[in-house]
Amino acid sequence: MNQYAKQKRIELAEKLRGRKAIYLDIKYWIIVRDVILSRRTKPAEIALLSDLRKLVENGKIYCPISETVFLELMKQE
């Protein structure tokens, strides 16, 4: 691994220290995306996005995405 990549990994680890990883499966990534795009308007789905955003903004959590889920999302319209 080159020095630049190593430094970036260290910086990321420091930024995420103390935060809990919340792993969303593809279903929830789609729900979040659709709420952002106003395709879903159920109160529970809107609340999910709102709660996730607040927790991320407050430094409590982060939501990593796997390469597999990312590629699957990119296949969707």
N, C-alpha and C positions, 0 to 999 in steps of 0.2 A: 504494500500500500504506500502511495506516495505521501509526502509530508503534508501537502495541502489537504488531501482527503482525511488524513488522520486528524489534523487540526479541526476540520469541520465536524468530524464525529465527536470530538471532545467538546466543542462548543455546543453542539446539539444535546449531548448528554447533560451538560451543565444547565442548559435552559430547561430541560425536562425533569431535572432532579426535584423530587418531592411531589411530582404530579403522578396521578394514577392513569395507566393506559386503559382506555375503554375501546374494546374491539367490536366494531359494528359489522354484522354480516351484510351481504349484498342487499337483502331486503330493506334494512334500515338506511343504508346509503341511498337507495332509490327513494325511500320516503323523504329523507332530508332534502335530496335534490328536487323532488317534486314540490315540496312545500316552498322552497326558494323560488321555483319557477311558477308558483301559484297554480299548480296542477292539482294539489291536494289542499283541502281547506278544513278537514276535520279538526276540532279543537285539540284532541289528544296528539295528533301529528304535529300541529303547530307548537304545542307545548313541548314536545320532544325536542324540536329544533331550538326553541328558546332556552330550554334547560341546558342543553349541550353547549350552546353558545355562552351562556352565563358561566358555566363551570370552566370552560376553556379560558374565557376572559379573566376569570378570577384566579387562574393558575392552579386549579384543582385537578384538571384532567387534560389529556390529549387523546385524539382518536387516530391512531395509526391505520393506514390502509395497506393491505397486502398487494403485491404485484398482480396476483390472480384476480382479486376483486377490482382493482383499478382497470385492468384490461377488459374485464367483463362489462364494467360501466361504460368504457369507451366504445364498446360494440353497440350500445343502446342509442336510440335517437336522442 
